[in-house]
């Protein structure tokens, strides 16, 4: 008899559907080849129904990132959000919510974020993309959008560490890795103590700095999408089992990495079962309860 997989609250994954990648930068042959080389994923897609079935088989409830909408006009952005929200209402057992990406220099985008925070199903949070026209997240252009999240008691997601986007392409797709240094997470958390900040990805090559920030700032958590735990540094593995045990969320980066593979590899790293219970779902449940989402 096959054992039931552990309950997973996945704080960061992408869409397995083609519509979910609308507006992505992976439309050129070079960019698609870089994704294939980096993630060993050929950007093949599944239907909406199959995506839900995959999540159910893995016993997962996922935050789905609409990572590329900040480049859209507001009409296309709204259509993409409605697509995501309709999907969440049809499959509430497998969708935790959505990360919303906007360009806060555009008033229509800010109004759309306000709509999403008030009308979107599940957990709606904002992704602070340092690559948009507003600049780095600690710059004044982000203030109005951040304050909307504080008023709604909803978190923001900030990227840390090396980006898979642009990896292996000439010029890295124009992205500067320094823009994802965890110092910006520290600055935002200090400037907005009422804001809940989730640092996204392993923060390599600045993992020690990220650990220090998560320990220092009570309003900062970490999710570790996009990485197999076998590649975590010894320092990170040690802190997940000790001082960061209650501040680490599970995240996959589906469809590039499968939930089944990651559960297996987390277990293979020798983490105690009670630590895995916290990372896989316990920490997420406590966080969501504090926000009034569950």
DRENDO-1510 file (C-alpha; in Angstrom, 1 decimal, always signed):
<recs>
REC; n; res; u; v; w
REC; 1; UNK; +0.0; +0.0; +0.0 .
REC; 2; UNK; +1.4; +3.4; -1.0 .
REC; 3; UNK; +1.9; +5.8; +1.9 .
REC; 4; UNK; +0.0; +9.1; +1.7 .
REC; 5; UNK; +2.5; +11.9; +0.9 .
REC; 6; UNK; +3.0; +14.6; +3.6 .
REC; 7; UNK; +0.8; +17.6; +3.5 .
REC; 8; UNK; +2.6; +20.5; +1.7 .
REC; 9; UNK; +2.0; +24.2; +1.8 .
REC; 10; UNK; +4.1; +25.4; -1.2 .
REC; 11; UNK; +4.8; +29.1; -0.9 .
REC; 12; UNK; +6.2; +29.5; -4.3 .
REC; 13; UNK; +5.5; +27.7; -7.6 .
REC; 14; UNK; +4.7; +28.7; -11.1 .
REC; 15; UNK; +2.0; +27.4; -13.5 .
REC; 16; UNK; +2.1; +24.2; -15.4 .
REC; 17; UNK; -0.4; +25.6; -17.9 .
REC; 18; UNK; +0.6; +27.5; -21.0 .
REC; 19; UNK; -1.8; +30.4; -20.1 .
REC; 20; UNK; -0.1; +30.7; -16.7 .
REC; 21; UNK; +3.2; +31.7; -18.5 .
REC; 22; UNK; +1.6; +34.5; -20.6 .
REC; 23; UNK; +4.0; +37.4; -21.0 .
REC; 24; UNK; +7.0; +35.5; -19.8 .
REC; 25; UNK; +10.5; +36.3; -21.1 .
REC; 26; UNK; +11.0; +32.7; -22.2 .
REC; 27; UNK; +9.6; +33.1; -25.7 .
REC; 28; UNK; +12.9; +33.2; -27.6 .
REC; 29; UNK; +14.8; +30.0; -28.6 .
REC; 30; UNK; +17.8; +31.1; -26.6 .
REC; 31; UNK; +15.8; +31.7; -23.4 .
REC; 32; UNK; +14.0; +28.4; -23.7 .
REC; 33; UNK; +17.2; +26.6; -24.2 .
REC; 34; UNK; +18.6; +28.3; -21.1 .
REC; 35; UNK; +15.6; +27.1; -19.1 .
REC; 36; UNK; +16.1; +23.6; -20.5 .
REC; 37; UNK; +19.8; +23.6; -19.5 .
REC; 38; UNK; +19.2; +25.1; -16.0 .
REC; 39; UNK; +16.2; +23.2; -14.9 .
REC; 40; UNK; +16.2; +20.3; -17.2 .
REC; 41; UNK; +12.6; +21.3; -18.1 .
REC; 42; UNK; +11.6; +21.8; -21.8 .
REC; 43; UNK; +8.6; +24.1; -21.1 .
REC; 44; UNK; +6.0; +21.5; -21.9 .
REC; 45; UNK; +2.6; +22.3; -20.5 .
REC; 46; UNK; -0.4; +20.5; -19.0 .
REC; 47; UNK; -4.1; +21.4; -18.9 .
REC; 48; UNK; -5.7; +23.2; -16.0 .
REC; 49; UNK; -7.3; +19.9; -14.9 .
REC; 50; UNK; -4.1; +17.9; -15.0 .
REC; 51; UNK; -2.3; +20.6; -13.0 .
REC; 52; UNK; -4.9; +20.3; -10.3 .
REC; 53; UNK; -4.6; +16.5; -10.4 .
REC; 54; UNK; -0.9; +16.7; -10.1 .
REC; 55; UNK; -1.2; +18.9; -7.0 .
REC; 56; UNK; -3.8; +16.5; -5.4 .
REC; 57; UNK; -1.5; +13.5; -6.0 .
REC; 58; UNK; +1.3; +15.3; -4.3 .
REC; 59; UNK; -1.0; +16.5; -1.4 .
REC; 60; UNK; +0.0; +20.1; -2.0 .
REC; 61; UNK; -1.7; +23.5; -1.8 .
REC; 62; UNK; +0.4; +26.0; -3.7 .
REC; 63; UNK; +1.0; +29.8; -4.0 .
REC; 64; UNK; +1.1; +30.3; -7.8 .
REC; 65; UNK; +3.3; +33.2; -9.0 .
REC; 66; UNK; +2.1; +35.5; -11.7 .
REC; 67; UNK; +5.7; +36.6; -12.2 .
REC; 68; UNK; +5.5; +38.5; -15.5 .
REC; 69; UNK; +2.4; +40.5; -15.3 .
REC; 70; UNK; +4.2; +43.7; -14.2 .
REC; 71; UNK; +5.2; +44.1; -17.9 .
REC; 72; UNK; +1.6; +44.0; -19.1 .
REC; 73; UNK; -0.9; +46.8; -19.7 .
REC; 74; UNK; -3.5; +46.9; -17.0 .
REC; 75; UNK; -6.2; +45.2; -19.2 .
REC; 76; UNK; -4.1; +42.2; -20.0 .
REC; 77; UNK; -2.9; +42.1; -16.4 .
REC; 78; UNK; -6.5; +42.0; -15.1 .
REC; 79; UNK; -7.4; +39.2; -17.5 .
REC; 80; UNK; -4.5; +37.2; -16.2 .
REC; 81; UNK; -5.5; +37.8; -12.6 .
REC; 82; UNK; -9.1; +36.7; -13.4 .
REC; 83; UNK; -7.8; +33.6; -15.0 .
REC; 84; UNK; -5.8; +32.8; -11.8 .
REC; 85; UNK; -8.7; +33.6; -9.5 .
REC; 86; UNK; -11.2; +31.5; -11.5 .
REC; 87; UNK; -8.8; +28.6; -11.2 .
REC; 88; UNK; -8.4; +29.1; -7.5 .
REC; 89; UNK; -12.2; +29.2; -7.0 .
REC; 90; UNK; -12.6; +26.0; -9.1 .
REC; 91; UNK; -9.8; +24.2; -7.2 .
REC; 92; UNK; -9.6; +25.7; -3.6 .
REC; 93; UNK; -8.1; +22.4; -2.2 .
REC; 94; UNK; -4.9; +22.8; -4.2 .
REC; 95; UNK; -4.5; +26.6; -4.6 .
REC; 96; UNK; -3.3; +28.6; -1.6 .
REC; 97; UNK; -3.3; +31.9; -3.4 .
REC; 98; UNK; -1.3; +34.0; -5.8 .
REC; 99; UNK; +1.7; +36.3; -5.9 .
REC; 100; UNK; +0.8; +39.4; -7.8 .
REC; 101; UNK; +3.5; +41.4; -9.7 .
REC; 102; UNK; +2.9; +45.0; -10.7 .
REC; 103; UNK; +4.7; +48.1; -11.8 .
REC; 104; UNK; +3.9; +50.6; -9.1 .
REC; 105; UNK; +4.8; +53.6; -11.3 .
REC; 106; UNK; +1.6; +52.9; -13.2 .
REC; 107; UNK; -1.5; +54.1; -11.3 .
REC; 108; UNK; -3.7; +51.4; -13.1 .
REC; 109; UNK; -1.4; +48.7; -11.8 .
REC; 110; UNK; -1.7; +50.0; -8.2 .
REC; 111; UNK; -5.5; +50.0; -8.5 .
REC; 112; UNK; -5.4; +46.5; -9.8 .
REC; 113; UNK; -3.3; +45.4; -6.9 .
REC; 114; UNK; -5.9; +47.0; -4.6 .
REC; 115; UNK; -8.6; +45.0; -6.3 .
REC; 116; UNK; -6.7; +41.8; -6.0 .
REC; 117; UNK; -6.0; +42.3; -2.3 .
REC; 118; UNK; -9.7; +42.8; -1.7 .
REC; 119; UNK; -11.3; +40.4; -4.1 .
REC; 120; UNK; -8.8; +37.7; -4.8 .
REC; 121; UNK; -9.4; +34.2; -3.3 .
REC; 122; UNK; -7.0; +32.7; -0.8 .
REC; 123; UNK; -3.8; +34.4; +0.1 .
REC; 124; UNK; -2.9; +37.3; -2.2 .
REC; 125; UNK; +0.5; +38.8; -1.8 .
REC; 126; UNK; +2.7; +41.1; -3.8 .
REC; 127; UNK; +5.9; +40.1; -5.5 .
REC; 128; UNK; +8.4; +43.0; -5.3 .
REC; 129; UNK; +10.3; +42.7; -8.6 .
REC; 130; UNK; +13.5; +44.8; -8.6 .
REC; 131; UNK; +13.6; +44.8; -12.3 .
REC; 132; UNK; +10.6; +47.0; -13.0 .
REC; 133; UNK; +10.5; +50.7; -13.6 .
REC; 134; UNK; +10.1; +51.5; -9.9 .
REC; 135; UNK; +13.6; +50.3; -9.3 .
REC; 136; UNK; +14.8; +48.5; -6.2 .
REC; 137; UNK; +12.2; +47.7; -3.6 .
REC; 138; UNK; +13.5; +50.2; -1.1 .
REC; 139; UNK; +13.0; +53.1; -3.5 .
REC; 140; UNK; +10.1; +55.5; -3.0 .
REC; 141; UNK; +8.2; +54.3; -6.0 .
REC; 142; UNK; +7.2; +51.2; -4.1 .
REC; 143; UNK; +5.8; +52.9; -1.0 .
REC; 144; UNK; +2.1; +53.1; -2.1 .
REC; 145; UNK; +1.9; +49.5; -3.1 .
REC; 146; UNK; +3.7; +48.3; +0.0 .
REC; 147; UNK; +1.4; +50.3; +2.2 .
REC; 148; UNK; -1.6; +48.6; +0.5 .
REC; 149; UNK; -0.2; +45.3; +1.6 .
REC; 150; UNK; +0.3; +46.5; +5.1 .
REC; 151; UNK; -3.3; +47.7; +5.3 .
REC; 152; UNK; -4.6; +44.4; +3.9 .
REC; 153; UNK; -2.3; +42.4; +6.3 .
REC; 154; UNK; -0.8; +40.6; +3.3 .
REC; 155; UNK; +2.8; +39.7; +2.7 .
REC; 156; UNK; +5.3; +40.6; +0.1 .
REC; 157; UNK; +7.7; +38.2; -1.7 .
REC; 158; UNK; +11.2; +39.5; -2.4 .
REC; 159; UNK; +13.8; +37.6; -4.5 .
REC; 160; UNK; +17.2; +36.8; -3.0 .
REC; 161; UNK; +20.2; +35.3; -4.5 .
REC; 162; UNK; +21.1; +34.1; -8.0 .
REC; 163; UNK; +18.2; +34.2; -10.5 .
REC; 164; UNK; +17.5; +31.4; -12.9 .
REC; 165; UNK; +15.9; +34.0; -15.2 .
REC; 166; UNK; +18.5; +34.9; -17.7 .
REC; 167; UNK; +21.0; +32.3; -16.5 .
REC; 168; UNK; +23.3; +31.1; -19.2 .
REC; 169; UNK; +22.3; +33.8; -21.7 .
REC; 170; UNK; +24.5; +36.6; -23.0 .
REC; 171; UNK; +24.2; +39.5; -20.5 .
REC; 172; UNK; +22.0; +37.4; -18.3 .
REC; 173; UNK; +18.9; +38.8; -19.9 .
REC; 174; UNK; +19.9; +42.2; -18.7 .
REC; 175; UNK; +19.3; +41.2; -15.0 .
REC; 176; UNK; +21.8; +42.3; -12.4 .
REC; 177; UNK; +22.3; +39.8; -9.6 .
REC; 178; UNK; +23.2; +42.5; -7.2 .
REC; 179; UNK; +19.6; +43.7; -7.3 .
REC; 180; UNK; +18.7; +40.5; -5.5 .
REC; 181; UNK; +21.1; +41.0; -2.7 .
REC; 182; UNK; +19.3; +40.3; +0.7 .
REC; 183; UNK; +20.3; +43.8; +1.9 .
REC; 184; UNK; +17.1; +45.0; +0.2 .
REC; 185; UNK; +15.0; +42.6; +2.3 .
REC; 186; UNK; +16.7; +43.9; +5.4 .
REC; 187; UNK; +16.0; +47.5; +4.4 .
REC; 188; UNK; +12.3; +46.9; +3.6 .
REC; 189; UNK; +11.8; +44.9; +6.8 .
REC; 190; UNK; +13.4; +47.7; +8.9 .
REC; 191; UNK; +11.5; +50.5; +7.2 .
REC; 192; UNK; +8.1; +48.7; +7.4 .
REC; 193; UNK; +8.0; +46.8; +10.7 .
REC; 194; UNK; +4.3; +46.0; +10.1 .
REC; 195; UNK; +5.0; +44.3; +6.8 .
REC; 196; UNK; +5.4; +40.6; +6.5 .
REC; 197; UNK; +8.4; +39.8; +4.2 .
REC; 198; UNK; +9.1; +36.4; +2.7 .
REC; 199; UNK; +12.6; +36.0; +1.1 .
REC; 200; UNK; +12.3; +33.9; -2.0 .
REC; 201; UNK; +15.0; +31.3; -3.0 .
REC; 202; UNK; +18.2; +30.2; -1.4 .
REC; 203; UNK; +20.2; +33.4; -1.2 .
REC; 204; UNK; +23.4; +32.1; -2.7 .
REC; 205; UNK; +26.0; +33.5; -2.8 .
REC; 206; UNK; +24.9; +35.6; +0.1 .
REC; 207; UNK; +23.3; +32.9; +2.3 .
REC; 208; UNK; +25.0; +33.9; +5.5 .
REC; 209; UNK; +23.7; +37.4; +5.2 .
REC; 210; UNK; +20.2; +36.1; +4.6 .
REC; 211; UNK; +20.4; +33.9; +7.6 .
REC; 212; UNK; +21.4; +36.9; +9.7 .
REC; 213; UNK; +18.5; +39.0; +8.4 .
REC; 214; UNK; +16.0; +36.3; +9.1 .
REC; 215; UNK; +17.3; +35.9; +12.6 .
REC; 216; UNK; +17.4; +39.7; +13.2 .
REC; 217; UNK; +14.1; +40.7; +11.8 .
REC; 218; UNK; +10.9; +39.2; +13.3 .
REC; 219; UNK; +8.9; +40.1; +10.2 .
REC; 220; UNK; +11.1; +38.1; +7.8 .
REC; 221; UNK; +10.6; +34.5; +6.7 .
REC; 222; UNK; +12.3; +32.4; +4.1 .
REC; 223; UNK; +11.1; +30.0; +1.4 .
REC; 224; UNK; +13.6; +28.0; -0.6 .
REC; 225; UNK; +12.1; +27.4; -4.0 .
REC; 226; UNK; +14.1; +26.3; -7.0 .
REC; 227; UNK; +16.8; +24.4; -5.1 .
REC; 228; UNK; +17.2; +20.7; -4.2 .
REC; 229; UNK; +18.0; +20.6; -0.5 .
REC; 230; UNK; +21.0; +18.4; -1.3 .
REC; 231; UNK; +22.7; +21.7; -2.6 .
REC; 232; UNK; +21.9; +23.7; +0.6 .
REC; 233; UNK; +25.0; +24.9; +2.4 .
REC; 234; UNK; +25.9; +23.1; +5.6 .
REC; 235; UNK; +25.2; +26.4; +7.4 .
REC; 236; UNK; +21.7; +26.6; +6.0 .
REC; 237; UNK; +20.9; +23.0; +6.8 .
REC; 238; UNK; +22.0; +23.5; +10.4 .
REC; 239; UNK; +20.0; +26.7; +10.9 .
REC; 240; UNK; +16.8; +25.1; +9.4 .
REC; 241; UNK; +17.1; +22.5; +12.1 .
REC; 242; UNK; +17.8; +25.1; +14.8 .
REC; 243; UNK; +17.3; +28.8; +14.9 .
REC; 244; UNK; +15.3; +29.1; +11.6 .
REC; 245; UNK; +13.2; +26.0; +12.2 .
REC; 246; UNK; +10.0; +28.2; +12.7 .
REC; 247; UNK; +10.9; +30.7; +9.9 .
REC; 248; UNK; +11.3; +28.4; +6.9 .
REC; 249; UNK; +8.5; +27.6; +4.5 .
REC; 250; UNK; +8.5; +24.8; +1.9 .
REC; 251; UNK; +8.5; +26.0; -1.7 .
REC; 252; UNK; +9.0; +24.0; -4.9 .
REC; 253; UNK; +9.2; +26.0; -8.1 .
REC; 254; UNK; +6.9; +23.6; -9.9 .
REC; 255; UNK; +6.8; +22.7; -12.8 .
REC; 256; UNK; +10.6; +22.9; -13.0 .
REC; 257; UNK; +11.0; +20.8; -9.8 .
REC; 258; UNK; +8.3; +18.3; -8.8 .
REC; 259; UNK; +6.9; +18.1; -5.3 .
REC; 260; UNK; +7.5; +14.4; -5.1 .
REC; 261; UNK; +11.2; +14.8; -5.9 .
REC; 262; UNK; +11.7; +17.5; -3.3 .
REC; 263; UNK; +10.0; +15.7; -0.5 .
REC; 264; UNK; +12.2; +12.7; -1.2 .
REC; 265; UNK; +15.4; +14.9; -1.2 .
REC; 266; UNK; +14.4; +16.8; +2.0 .
REC; 267; UNK; +14.1; +13.4; +3.7 .
REC; 268; UNK; +17.4; +12.2; +2.3 .
REC; 269; UNK; +19.2; +15.1; +3.9 .
REC; 270; UNK; +18.5; +13.7; +7.4 .
REC; 271; UNK; +16.3; +16.4; +8.8 .
REC; 272; UNK; +14.3; +15.2; +11.9 .
REC; 273; UNK; +10.7; +14.4; +11.3 .
REC; 274; UNK; +9.4; +17.2; +13.5 .
REC; 275; UNK; +11.6; +19.7; +11.6 .
REC; 276; UNK; +10.1; +18.4; +8.3 .
REC; 277; UNK; +6.6; +18.7; +9.7 .
REC; 278; UNK; +7.3; +22.4; +10.5 .
REC; 279; UNK; +8.9; +23.1; +7.1 .
REC; 280; UNK; +6.4; +21.2; +5.0 .
REC; 281; UNK; +3.2; +22.7; +6.5 .
REC; 282; UNK; +3.4; +23.6; +10.2 .
REC; 283; UNK; +5.1; +26.9; +9.8 .
REC; 284; UNK; +2.9; +27.9; +6.9 .
REC; 285; UNK; -0.3; +27.1; +8.9 .
REC; 286; UNK; +0.9; +29.2; +11.8 .
REC; 287; UNK; +1.7; +32.1; +9.4 .
REC; 288; UNK; -1.6; +31.9; +7.6 .
REC; 289; UNK; -3.5; +31.8; +10.9 .
REC; 290; UNK; -1.7; +35.0; +12.0 .
REC; 291; UNK; -3.0; +36.6; +8.8 .
REC; 292; UNK; -6.5; +35.4; +9.3 .
REC; 293; UNK; -6.4; +33.3; +6.0 .
REC; 294; UNK; -7.2; +30.0; +7.8 .
</recs>
